[in-house]
Amino acid sequence: MKAKKCMNLLTIVLAILILCLLAFGFLFAPNDPTKTDMLSRLQESSSQYPLGTDAMGRCIYSRILYGGKTTLGIVLGGVGLIFIIGSILGMTISKWVIRQNALIDGIINAVTAIPPIAYLIVFMGAWGNGISTMMLAMTASYVLRYIRLARTQIDIESEKAYVSCAIASGASKVRILTVHIFPNILSELIQFLCLSCADMILTITGFSFIGLGLGDNVVDWGTMILDARSSLILYPMMIIYPMMTVLICALCFNILGKKIKVG
C-alpha cells in the first residue's frame, strides 16, 4: 500500500513537472520562435537548434516551448475562470439554496446539450480568431457543465448525515456549503477540470490545424502541425514533435484527473 501511494505521488509530481516545463519553458527558449532564416531551413538537430528547423528556418524547439505558453495559457486561464464562476453559481443554484426548479433544470440541460465545438464556431464567427475569443469560448462551453456537476454533487452531499449534524449544531447555509460540503466534492470537480483541460488542448490544436487558429504570428502546436504537412514525407519529425507534445500534455492532465484525490 505504501509503495502504491509513493508511485501515485511520483506520477503526480512528474506530470506537474512536465506541464510546468511546457507552460514556462519559453523563458529558456534558445531562439526567437518567429524569426525566419531561409539559409537555415530544414536543418537537423544541433546545439543551436536542438530539434532542428522548419521549412522557414525557424527553431522547432523554441516554437514548441512558445506553443506551450500559448495553449496552456488559454487552458489554465479558462480553467481558473471555470472554477471560480462555476463553483459560485453551482452553490447558488443548488437545491440546498434554491428549491427544485424545473425552469433552472431545463435551461441547464438544454444549454449543456450543445457540444463545446459549437460555442467555438459561434464565438469565432462573431469576434474572429484570437486568444481572447478562444479562451472565452472554452470558458463558456465548459463552465455550464461544471455548474451542473457542482450542483448535482452538492445535492447528493446535502442528503448525508454530516450535513444534518451541521444543521443541528446551528451552522449557517453558507458555512455548510463552503466548509462542509464543498471540500467533499472537490475531488470530483478537479477530475472534471483536468479532463476538460485535455479536451481543450485537443480542441485548440484541432482548430489551429484546420486554419481557424489564434491569429497571425501566434505560435501554437496546431499551427506547427499545419505548417509541417508539406514536408511530412521528407522530414516527418517536424510534425511528430508537436504531435507528441500535444499527446504528452493531454496525457498529463488525464493522469492528474485520475490520481489527485482531495480530502
N, C-alpha and C positions, 0 to 999 in steps of 0.2 A: 504493500500500500504506500509506504514511504517512497519507494523508488518510482512508483507511478506518479505521485504528486510532484516529485522532483523533475520528472520527464515533462509533465504538463507545464510546470513553471518555466523550464528551459525552452520549451516550444513557444510559449507566450513571449518570453524575452527576445528570442530570436526573430519572431515575426515583427515585434515592435521595432527592433533594431533595423531590420530591412526596410520597414516603412519610413523610419526616421531618415535613413540613408537616402531613400528615394525622394523624400519631401525636402530635405535640406542639403542634399548633395550638390545642388547648383552653386553653393558657396565655394565649393572646391573644384568647380569645372575648370579644366586646363585651357579651354579655348572659348572664343565667342561663338555661341551656337548659331548665330545668323550670318556670320561672316563667310562669304563665298570666296573661293580661290580655285579657279579652273585649272591652274597648274598643279594643284594637289588633289585633283578629283580621283575618286575610286582607289585610294591608297590602302595598302594592307596595314595591319596593326603595327604601331611603332611607339616610341617613347613620347613623341609629340601628339600622336593621335592613337590612344590606347585601343580603340575599336575600329580604327581606320576612318575613311572619309566617304561621303556620299557622292552622288553624281555632280553636285555643285561644289565639291571641295570642302564641305562643312564637317566639323568633327562630330561623329556619331555619338561618342561617349558624352560629350558636352550637351548634345541635343537630348539625349535620354535623361540626363540629370535635370535639365531645364524643363523637359516634358513632365517630369515628376512634380516639379514645383507647380506647374500649371494645373495638371489633372488632380493631384492630391489637394491643392489649394481650393479648387472648386468643391471637391468631395468633402473635405473636412469642414470647410466653411458652411456648406449646405447642411451637413450633419449637426453642426453646432446649433444652427437655426432650428432645425427639426426638433432637436432635443428640448430646447428652451420653449419654443412655441407649442410643440405637441404635448409636452408634459403639463404645461399650464392649462391648455384647453382640454386635454384629456381628463384632468382632475375636475375642471369646472363643469363639464357636461356629463360627468358620470352620474349614475343613478344614486350614488351616495349624496350628491349635492342637489341634483335635479331629478325629480321622479320620472319614471318611464314616460318617454315622449315619442310617439310614433313619427312625428314630423322630423325630429332630430335623427332618429334611426333611419328613416327613409332617405334623408339628404346624405348622410354619411355613406350608406350602402350604395346609393346611386353614383356619388362622386368617386368613390374608391373603385367602382367597377370600370372606370375609364383607365386604360393602360397608361403607364408613365410616358411612353413614347409619344402619345397623343398631345400631352401637355407641351412637350418639347417642340413639336411641329407647330402648334398654335402660337407659342411664345416667339419662336423664330420668325414665323410669318408676320407677327405684329411688330416686333422690335429688331429683327435681323440677327445675324450671328454676333456672338460676343461672349466674353467670360461672364459678365453680369447676367445676361439673358440665360445662359446655361445654368448658372447657379440658382437663379430664380425659378426656372422650370423644374430643376431637380428638387428644390425645396418644396415647391407647391405640389408636386406629384407624390412625394413620399410622406410629407407631413400629415396628410389626411389618413393614410394607412397607419401611421404611428399613433395618431389620435384615437383611431378605432381600437388599436391594440391596447393602448393605455387605459382607455375607458372600460374595455372588456375585462382586463386584468384587475382593475380597481373594483369592479362589480363583483368579481369572483372572491377577492380577498375580503371584501366588506361583509361577507357571509360567515367568516371564520370566527372561531371562539375568541381569539385575542382581541378582535375589534369590539366584541361585546364586553369584554373585560375593560377595555379602554373607555367605552361609553359609561359603564357602571362606575368607573373611577372619576368621572366628571370631565374627561378630556374633550376639548372642542373639536369640531369637524375639521378645522384647518390643521390642528395638531395631529389628529388621527391620520389624515391624508398624508401629511408631509413627514411625520416621524415614524408612524407605524406601518402604513400601507405601502407608501412609495418605495422605501428600501427593499421591501419583499418582492416587488415586481421589477426591480432594476435589472436583474439578470436577463429576463425576457426582453426588456427594452433594448439593452445593449446588444443582445444577439440579433435583434431585428436591425439595429443600426449598422452593425458590422456586415451583415448580409446585404443590406442596402448599399453600403459603400462599394462592395464588389460589383453589384449590379450597376451602380453609377459609373464606375470606371469603364466597364464594358460598353455602356451606352454612349459615354463621351467619346471613347475611342472609335466606336462604330460610326457615329455621326461625322466625325472628322474624316474617317476613311472614305465616306461617300461624298465628301466635299462640302458638308454642312458643318464646318468646324467652328473654331473660336475666333475667326477673323484673320486678316493678313498679318504676317510677321509674328504670329503667336506659335511658339514651339510646343507641340504635344505629340503623344505617341501615335495617335491615329493619322496625323499628317505625315509622320515619318514612314508609316506603313504604306500610305498612299503614294508617297514620292518614290518608294523603293520598288514599286511594281515593275517599272520599266527595266530594271536591272536584276530582276528576280532570277533569271537563268544563269547569268554570268557571275553575279555577286549575291548569292542567296543570304549571306549573313546580314546584309543591310536590312532585310525585312525580318530576319529571325531575332535579332537583338531587341527591337521594340516589342515584338510579339511575346517574347519570353518575359520581358519586363512587365507587360500587362498581365500575363498569366501568373507570375510570381506575386505581384501586388494583390490581385484578386484572391489568390490562394491564402495570402497572409491574413486578409480580412476575414475570410471564411474560417481560418484556424482560430482567430481571436473570438469570433462569434461562437464557436463550438467549445472552446476551452475556458473562457473567462466566466467565472462564477462570482457573484456578489452576494454577500450575506451568508 
